[in-house]
Amino acid sequence: LVVRGSTRVDQMKVVFMKISGPVLNPQDSYESAWFGGSGGGGAEVKLACDGAPIVGYFGRSGNDLEAIGLIFLK
């Protein structure tokens, strides 16, 4: 997951990776288009791109998406 934002999450895109045994292969991946706001805030932050499988997510919201995180399989 790649996100952009400042005090809130403005945009995000999903990084899809091919399954390679018990892990994901970052060398065989593609990204979705950006979705969300207009993209006016913050630099890109990659929440995960090392091949660890993601089994869930969590976040916090009010009127907007304020925070998002990932839960990994260890």
ZIWO-V402773 format. One line per field, one symbol per residue. ss: DSSP state (~ for helix, > for strand, _ for the rest). phi: phi as a letter, one per 20 degrees, with the letter a starting at -180 (. if undefined). Layout:
# ZIWO-V402773
ss->???
phi->???
This chain:
# ZIWO-V402773
ss->_>>>>___>>>>>_>>>>>>__>>>>>>>>>___>>________>>_______>>>>>>>>___>>>>>>>>__
phi->.cccrcebfecbbddecffcmecddffdbbdfffcpfenecnefceeabdnffedabbabbcfcfebbbcdded
